[in-house]
Amino acid sequence: MSEQPSSLYADWKKIYPRYQTGFFRRLRWSLVAVFLGIYYLLPIIRWNRAEGLPDQAILFDLPARKFYMFDLVIWPQDIFLLAIMLIAAALALFFMTALAGRIFCGYMCFQTVWTDLFLFVEKFFEGNRKQRIKLDSEAWSLRKLLIKVAKHFVWILIGIATGGAFVFYFADAPTLFWQFLDGTAPGPAWFTLIFLTATTYIMAGIAREQVCIYMCPYARFQGAMFDEDSLIVAYHPELGEPRESNRRVRESSETKTGLCIDCDACVTVCPTGIDIRDGQQYECITCGACIDACNTVKDRMHMKNELIRYTSMREIEGKKTRWFRPRILIYGTLLTIFLGGIAVYLAVKSPLSLNVIKHRQPIYIMQSDGSIQNNFTIRILNMHTQARTFSLEVEGLKNASLSIVAVDDFDSEKRPLITVDSGAVMTFTLYLKQAKNSVKSGSKDITFLLRATDNTDFTHSYDSKFMRP
């Protein structure tokens, strides 16, 4: 009789991570507080804006295609910054991984941050690890139902707060909040709120470690960025083996034992349910919970706290970890270049764009009075937060007169005045003429100067050519 083939799939077993205090737990809670505080509070910070704009510090105005971040305004013309920022983010991830393994997963990933918050809520309602296991094994009762309903209700509230905070980045937060309450919020806002509430609830409350193990691609390719000097959370078998839980056997001088007492504390606190003593595993998110657990046990037994720690494969082999190595220097240098480029661009970029295109047909026009005329198309983009008026003049051409189609306003020096609304792009046809007595053969380099009337020190120039016979 032939045997039935074994299944390639294993049923999911719920993991009940035990809450463990310690240095790395306090570090994680500090970072959770910082990240969640930034995420939830930024949309409600007020900031003085120009008339007609919401007084919001961070606002992603998709209809107008403008991003407001305090005093910084990102315009559609700056969209290439998004690509540069994505490259910089990837380099930062590579740099952190090469330096300290999956430290991003353990301390900064949104999945980890929200899962920690959801686990705290679960512990608050259902108790510690043993109490949670016992509750789930019990038959359904009114007490169990009330506890489960309360837990899931708070989870849903956190999901709503998460989705709502995200939506508030794209509209005036107080206005949209009241629109949600009276049911008049736009359809896309409702969809985003419901979608993010559902995904937060499912990912952080139900799926948890399954996201890190099966859904996240980072766990799959992280090994390509590791080397022997990358910091990882590791168990030192040369110190811990052979394991022995019996105190009398450990204290016997006849038996050689390691530091590991086989208490499984490192296993019960792991959020992904692995045994760190089995060696390096892709499920490990480098959160340090097993280090806190092992150190707590060792402190009670007055033993060395070095069995499980942040280390490297080179250190496990008895060698010294190399901090400065080619991949670290390359990643660090590239990251500095990209971040520096973004900072320099934002520091020197002008809130005004001027473009002048010379008409090629005809190259020049001979007037009846002997003067020479060139025609141009001028394009002005005002990236200020308010409308501004500019005067236009030309340098480098003697006895020149300038006129713009549909512009009848001039300043005291007969320079045309152009008013451009905030965010507006205005295009004009420009006639530039040089008097007969100043005309010389050949082309002439000229410069168009656009000067703000409310601040004469603010000018923008564009170089071109004036063509003559």
C-alpha positions as CSV (number, residue, x, y, z in Angstrom):
1,M,0.0,0.0,0.0
2,S,1.6,3.3,-1.1
3,E,2.0,6.1,1.3
4,Q,0.2,9.4,0.9
5,P,2.5,12.2,-0.3
6,S,3.2,14.8,2.3
7,S,1.9,18.3,1.9
8,L,4.2,21.1,0.7
9,Y,2.2,23.6,2.8
10,A,2.0,23.9,6.5
11,D,-1.0,25.4,8.4
12,W,-0.5,28.8,9.9
13,K,0.0,28.7,13.6
14,K,-0.7,31.9,15.6
15,I,2.4,33.3,17.3
16,Y,2.0,34.7,20.8
17,P,5.1,36.8,21.3
18,R,5.8,37.5,25.0
19,Y,6.4,41.1,26.0
20,Q,9.9,41.6,27.0
21,T,11.4,44.7,28.7
22,G,14.9,45.8,28.1
23,F,17.2,48.2,26.3
24,F,16.1,47.3,22.8
25,R,12.4,47.3,23.7
26,R,12.8,50.8,25.2
27,L,14.6,51.9,22.0
28,R,11.8,50.5,19.8
29,W,9.1,52.2,21.9
30,S,11.0,55.5,21.7
31,L,11.2,55.2,17.9
32,V,7.5,54.1,17.7
33,A,6.5,57.2,19.6
34,V,8.6,59.4,17.3
35,F,7.4,57.9,14.0
36,L,3.7,57.7,15.0
37,G,3.9,61.2,16.5
38,I,5.3,62.6,13.3
39,Y,2.8,60.7,11.1
40,Y,-0.3,61.7,13.1
41,L,0.6,65.2,14.1
42,L,2.1,66.7,10.9
43,P,-1.3,67.1,9.1
44,I,-2.7,69.2,11.9
45,I,0.2,71.6,12.3
46,R,-0.9,75.1,11.1
47,W,1.2,77.3,8.9
48,N,0.6,80.7,7.4
49,R,-0.2,80.4,3.7
50,A,-1.2,82.8,1.0
51,E,-4.8,83.7,0.6
52,G,-6.9,80.9,-0.8
53,L,-4.6,78.1,0.5
54,P,-5.2,76.1,3.6
55,D,-3.0,77.1,6.5
56,Q,-1.4,73.7,6.8
57,A,2.3,72.9,7.3
58,I,2.3,69.8,5.1
59,L,-0.1,69.7,2.2
60,F,0.1,67.6,-1.0
61,D,-2.2,69.6,-3.3
62,L,-2.7,67.0,-6.1
63,P,-5.3,69.1,-8.2
64,A,-2.8,72.0,-8.3
65,R,0.2,69.6,-8.6
66,K,2.0,71.3,-5.8
67,F,3.5,70.0,-2.5
68,Y,3.8,72.4,0.4
69,M,6.2,71.5,3.2
70,F,6.4,74.4,5.6
71,D,8.1,77.2,3.6
72,L,9.2,74.8,0.8
73,V,6.9,74.5,-2.3
74,I,7.6,71.6,-4.7
75,W,6.2,72.4,-8.2
76,P,5.4,70.1,-11.1
77,Q,8.7,71.2,-12.7
78,D,10.5,69.6,-9.7
79,I,9.1,66.1,-10.3
80,F,12.5,64.8,-11.0
81,L,13.2,65.3,-7.3
82,L,10.9,62.4,-6.7
83,A,13.1,60.0,-8.7
84,I,16.2,61.3,-6.9
85,M,14.5,60.9,-3.5
86,L,13.5,57.3,-4.3
87,I,17.1,56.6,-5.4
88,A,18.4,58.2,-2.2
89,A,15.9,56.1,-0.1
90,A,17.1,52.9,-1.8
91,L,20.7,53.8,-1.1
92,A,19.9,54.6,2.5
93,L,18.3,51.1,2.8
94,F,21.3,49.5,1.2
95,F,23.7,51.4,3.4
96,M,21.8,50.5,6.6
97,T,21.5,46.8,5.5
98,A,25.2,46.5,4.7
99,L,26.1,48.2,8.0
100,A,23.6,46.7,10.4
101,G,21.5,44.0,8.6
102,R,17.7,44.4,8.8
103,I,17.8,47.2,11.3
104,F,15.2,49.1,9.2
105,C,12.8,46.2,9.5
106,G,13.3,45.9,13.3
107,Y,12.9,49.6,14.2
108,M,11.6,51.8,11.3
109,C,9.4,49.7,9.0
110,F,5.7,50.8,9.1
111,Q,4.7,47.2,9.5
112,T,6.8,46.8,12.6
113,V,5.7,50.1,14.1
114,W,2.0,49.5,13.7
115,T,2.3,45.8,14.7
116,D,4.0,46.8,18.0
117,L,1.1,49.2,18.6
118,F,-1.5,46.5,17.9
119,L,0.4,44.0,20.1
120,F,0.3,46.5,22.9
121,V,-3.4,46.8,22.6
122,E,-3.8,43.1,22.5
123,K,-1.7,42.7,25.7
124,F,-3.8,45.4,27.3
125,F,-7.1,43.6,26.8
126,E,-6.0,39.9,26.8
127,G,-3.0,39.9,29.2
128,N,0.4,38.4,28.9
129,R,1.4,35.5,26.6
130,K,0.1,32.7,28.8
131,Q,-3.2,34.5,29.4
132,R,-3.7,35.1,25.6
133,I,-3.0,31.4,24.8
134,K,-5.4,30.4,27.5
135,L,-8.1,32.8,26.3
136,D,-7.9,31.5,22.8
137,S,-8.2,27.9,23.9
138,E,-11.3,28.6,26.0
139,A,-14.8,28.1,24.8
140,W,-16.7,31.2,23.8
141,S,-18.3,33.0,26.6
142,L,-19.6,36.5,27.3
143,R,-16.3,37.5,28.9
144,K,-14.2,36.3,26.0
145,L,-16.6,37.9,23.5
146,L,-16.4,41.3,25.2
147,I,-12.6,41.2,25.4
148,K,-12.3,40.2,21.7
149,V,-14.8,42.9,20.6
150,A,-13.0,45.6,22.6
151,K,-9.6,44.6,21.2
152,H,-10.8,44.6,17.6
153,F,-12.8,47.8,18.1
154,V,-9.6,49.6,19.3
155,W,-7.7,48.1,16.3
156,I,-10.3,49.5,13.9
157,L,-10.1,52.9,15.6
158,I,-6.3,52.9,15.1
159,G,-6.8,51.9,11.5
160,I,-9.3,54.8,11.0
161,A,-6.8,57.2,12.6
162,T,-4.1,55.9,10.3
163,G,-6.2,56.2,7.2
164,G,-7.6,59.6,8.3
165,A,-4.1,61.0,9.0
166,F,-3.0,60.0,5.5
167,V,-5.9,61.6,3.8
168,F,-5.4,64.8,5.8
169,Y,-2.0,65.3,4.1
170,F,-3.9,65.9,0.8
171,A,-6.5,68.4,2.0
172,D,-7.2,71.0,4.7
173,A,-7.3,68.7,7.8
174,P,-10.0,70.5,9.9
175,T,-12.3,71.0,6.9
176,L,-12.0,67.3,5.8
177,F,-12.5,66.1,9.3
178,W,-15.9,67.8,9.6
179,Q,-16.7,66.6,6.1
180,F,-16.2,63.0,7.3
181,L,-18.4,63.7,10.3
182,D,-21.3,65.1,8.2
183,G,-20.8,62.7,5.3
184,T,-19.9,65.3,2.7
185,A,-16.3,64.2,2.2
186,P,-15.3,63.5,-1.4
187,G,-15.5,59.9,-2.7
188,P,-11.8,59.4,-3.1
189,A,-11.3,60.5,0.5
190,W,-13.8,57.9,1.7
191,F,-12.2,55.2,-0.5
192,T,-8.7,56.0,0.8
193,L,-9.9,56.1,4.4
194,I,-11.7,52.7,4.2
195,F,-8.8,51.1,2.2
196,L,-6.1,52.2,4.7
197,T,-8.3,51.3,7.7
198,A,-8.8,47.8,6.3
199,T,-5.1,47.2,5.3
200,T,-3.8,48.5,8.7
201,Y,-6.3,46.3,10.5
202,I,-5.4,43.2,8.5
203,M,-1.6,43.7,8.2
204,A,-0.9,44.8,11.7
205,G,-3.6,43.0,13.6
206,I,-4.1,39.7,11.8
207,A,-1.3,39.0,9.2
208,R,1.5,40.4,11.4
209,E,4.6,38.3,10.8
210,Q,3.1,36.8,7.6
211,V,3.7,40.2,6.0
212,C,7.4,40.1,6.9
213,I,7.9,36.4,6.0
214,Y,5.9,36.0,2.8
215,M,4.8,39.4,1.5
216,C,7.8,41.7,2.0
217,P,10.3,41.3,-0.9
218,Y,13.0,42.8,1.3
219,A,13.4,39.6,3.3
220,R,14.2,37.8,0.0
221,F,17.0,39.9,-1.3
222,Q,18.5,41.1,1.9
223,G,21.1,38.4,1.8
224,A,22.6,39.9,-1.3
225,M,23.5,43.0,0.7
226,F,25.0,41.2,3.7
227,D,28.7,40.4,4.1
228,E,30.7,38.9,6.9
229,D,31.0,42.3,8.6
230,S,27.3,43.2,8.6
231,L,25.8,43.5,12.0
232,I,23.2,40.8,12.7
233,V,21.4,39.5,15.8
234,A,23.1,36.1,16.3
235,Y,23.5,33.3,18.8
236,H,27.1,32.4,19.6
237,P,27.2,28.6,19.6
238,E,30.8,28.5,20.7
239,L,29.6,30.1,24.0
240,G,26.2,28.5,24.3
241,E,26.8,24.9,23.4
242,P,26.2,22.3,24.7
243,R,22.9,23.5,26.2
244,E,21.9,22.4,29.7
245,S,18.9,23.4,31.7
246,N,19.6,21.3,34.8
247,R,21.4,23.5,37.4
248,R,23.1,20.5,39.1
249,V,24.6,19.3,35.8
250,R,25.8,22.8,34.9
251,E,27.4,23.3,38.3
252,S,29.1,19.9,38.1
253,S,32.8,20.1,37.4
254,E,32.7,16.8,35.5
255,T,30.4,18.1,32.8
256,K,31.2,20.8,30.3
257,T,28.2,23.0,29.4
258,G,27.6,26.2,27.6
259,L,26.0,29.4,28.7
260,C,22.6,28.5,27.1
261,I,20.2,27.0,29.7
262,D,17.7,26.1,27.0
263,C,15.0,28.2,28.6
264,D,13.4,29.2,25.2
265,A,13.0,32.8,26.4
266,C,14.5,34.0,23.1
267,V,11.9,31.9,21.2
268,T,8.8,33.1,23.1
269,V,9.6,36.8,22.6
270,C,10.4,36.6,18.8
271,P,7.7,38.4,16.8
272,T,8.2,36.1,13.8
273,G,8.4,32.9,15.9
274,I,11.9,31.7,15.0
275,D,14.6,30.2,17.2
276,I,17.6,32.4,16.8
277,R,19.8,29.5,18.0
278,D,19.2,27.8,14.7
279,G,21.5,30.3,12.9
280,Q,20.8,33.2,10.5
281,Q,17.3,33.1,9.1
282,Y,15.5,35.3,6.6
283,E,12.6,35.7,9.0
284,C,14.7,37.5,11.6
285,I,13.9,41.3,11.5
286,T,16.8,42.2,13.8
287,C,14.5,43.7,16.5
288,G,16.7,42.7,19.4
289,A,13.8,41.2,21.5
290,C,15.8,37.9,21.9
291,I,18.8,39.9,23.2
292,D,16.7,41.5,25.9
293,A,15.1,38.2,26.8
294,C,18.5,36.4,27.1
295,N,20.1,39.2,29.0
296,T,17.3,39.3,31.5
297,V,17.7,35.6,32.2
298,K,21.5,36.0,32.4
299,D,21.2,38.9,34.8
300,R,19.1,36.8,37.2
301,M,21.7,34.0,37.1
302,H,24.6,36.5,37.3
303,M,26.1,35.3,34.0
304,K,27.7,37.1,31.1
305,N,25.3,38.9,28.7
306,E,27.0,37.9,25.5
307,L,25.3,34.8,24.3
308,I,22.9,36.6,21.9
309,R,24.0,40.0,20.7
310,Y,24.5,42.3,17.7
311,T,27.6,40.8,16.1
312,S,28.9,39.8,12.7
313,M,29.9,36.5,11.1
314,R,33.5,37.7,11.2
315,E,33.3,38.3,15.0
316,I,31.7,34.9,15.5
317,E,34.7,33.4,13.8
318,G,37.0,35.2,16.3
319,K,38.1,38.0,14.1
320,K,37.5,41.8,14.3
321,T,34.6,43.4,12.5
322,R,35.6,45.8,9.7
323,W,33.5,48.9,9.8
324,F,35.1,50.8,6.8
325,R,34.9,48.6,3.8
326,P,34.2,49.2,0.1
327,R,30.5,48.7,0.0
328,I,29.9,50.9,3.1
329,L,32.1,53.6,1.6
330,I,30.4,53.4,-1.8
331,Y,26.8,53.4,-0.5
332,G,27.7,56.2,2.0
333,T,29.3,58.3,-0.7
334,L,26.5,57.9,-3.2
335,L,23.9,58.6,-0.5
336,T,25.7,61.8,0.5
337,I,25.9,62.9,-3.2
338,F,22.2,62.4,-3.8
339,L,21.1,64.0,-0.5
340,G,23.6,66.9,-1.1
341,G,22.3,67.4,-4.6
342,I,18.7,67.6,-3.4
343,A,19.7,70.1,-0.7
344,V,21.8,72.3,-3.1
345,Y,19.0,72.3,-5.6
346,L,16.4,73.4,-3.1
347,A,18.7,76.0,-1.7
348,V,19.6,77.7,-5.1
349,K,16.5,77.1,-7.2
350,S,14.6,80.2,-8.3
351,P,10.9,80.6,-7.8
352,L,10.7,82.0,-11.3
353,S,11.2,80.4,-14.6
354,L,11.9,82.5,-17.7
355,N,12.3,81.1,-21.2
356,V,12.7,83.1,-24.4
357,I,12.4,81.5,-27.9
358,K,13.5,83.4,-31.0
359,H,11.4,83.1,-34.1
360,R,13.3,81.6,-37.0
361,Q,10.9,82.7,-39.7
362,P,11.9,85.3,-40.6
363,I,15.2,85.6,-38.8
364,Y,14.9,89.4,-38.8
365,I,12.6,92.0,-40.3
366,M,13.8,95.1,-42.1
367,Q,11.4,98.0,-41.2
368,S,10.6,100.8,-43.6
369,D,12.5,103.3,-41.5
370,G,15.6,101.2,-41.7
371,S,15.4,99.7,-38.2
372,I,15.7,95.9,-37.6
373,Q,13.1,93.9,-35.7
374,N,13.4,90.4,-34.2
375,N,10.4,88.5,-32.8
376,F,10.5,86.3,-29.7
377,T,8.1,84.2,-27.6
378,I,8.6,84.7,-23.9
379,R,7.3,82.2,-21.3
380,I,7.1,83.1,-17.6
381,L,6.3,80.7,-14.8
382,N,5.7,82.3,-11.4
383,M,6.4,79.8,-8.6
384,H,5.8,82.3,-5.8
385,T,2.9,81.8,-3.5
386,Q,1.3,85.0,-4.6
387,A,0.9,87.0,-7.8
388,R,3.8,89.2,-8.8
389,T,4.4,92.0,-11.3
390,F,7.6,92.1,-13.3
391,S,9.3,94.6,-15.6
392,L,11.1,93.4,-18.7
393,E,14.2,94.9,-20.3
394,V,17.0,94.0,-22.6
395,E,20.7,94.5,-22.1
396,G,23.4,94.5,-24.7
397,L,21.5,96.2,-27.5
398,K,21.8,100.0,-28.1
399,N,18.8,102.1,-29.0
400,A,16.5,99.2,-28.6
401,S,12.7,99.4,-28.1
402,L,10.7,96.5,-26.6
403,S,7.0,95.9,-27.0
404,I,4.8,92.9,-25.9
405,V,1.6,91.9,-27.5
406,A,-1.5,92.5,-25.2
407,V,0.6,94.3,-22.6
408,D,-0.1,98.1,-22.3
409,D,1.3,98.8,-18.8
410,F,4.8,100.4,-18.5
411,D,6.9,101.7,-15.7
412,S,8.5,105.1,-15.5
413,E,11.4,104.0,-17.7
414,K,9.0,102.7,-20.4
415,R,9.6,99.1,-19.6
416,P,6.7,96.7,-20.1
417,L,5.0,95.4,-16.9
418,I,3.8,91.8,-16.7
419,T,1.6,90.5,-13.9
420,V,1.7,86.7,-13.4
421,D,-0.6,84.9,-10.9
422,S,0.9,82.4,-8.5
423,G,1.5,79.1,-10.2
424,A,0.5,80.5,-13.6
425,V,2.4,80.1,-16.9
426,M,2.0,83.1,-19.2
427,T,3.2,83.2,-22.8
428,F,3.7,86.4,-24.8
429,T,4.9,87.5,-28.3
430,L,7.6,90.0,-28.0
431,Y,8.9,92.5,-30.6
432,L,12.5,93.8,-30.2
433,K,13.6,96.6,-32.5
434,Q,16.9,98.4,-33.0
435,A,17.1,101.9,-34.5
436,K,18.7,102.4,-37.9
437,N,21.6,104.5,-36.7
438,S,22.7,101.7,-34.2
439,V,22.4,98.8,-36.6
440,K,25.6,96.9,-37.3
441,S,26.1,93.8,-39.4
442,G,26.1,90.3,-37.7
443,S,24.4,88.9,-34.7
444,K,24.5,90.5,-31.3
445,D,24.4,88.7,-27.9
446,I,21.6,90.1,-25.7
447,T,20.2,89.4,-22.3
448,F,16.5,89.6,-21.2
449,L,16.1,90.8,-17.6
450,L,12.9,90.1,-15.7
451,R,12.8,92.2,-12.5
452,A,10.2,92.1,-9.7
453,T,8.7,95.5,-9.1
454,D,8.2,94.9,-5.4
455,N,11.9,93.8,-5.0
456,T,14.3,95.2,-7.6
457,D,17.1,92.9,-6.3
458,F,15.1,89.9,-7.5
459,T,16.0,89.4,-11.2
460,H,15.9,86.6,-13.6
461,S,17.9,86.6,-16.9
462,Y,17.9,84.7,-20.2
463,D,20.6,85.0,-22.8
464,S,19.7,85.1,-26.5
465,K,20.8,86.7,-29.8
466,F,19.6,89.6,-31.9
467,M,20.0,88.8,-35.6
468,R,20.9,91.5,-38.2
469,P,21.9,91.6,-41.9
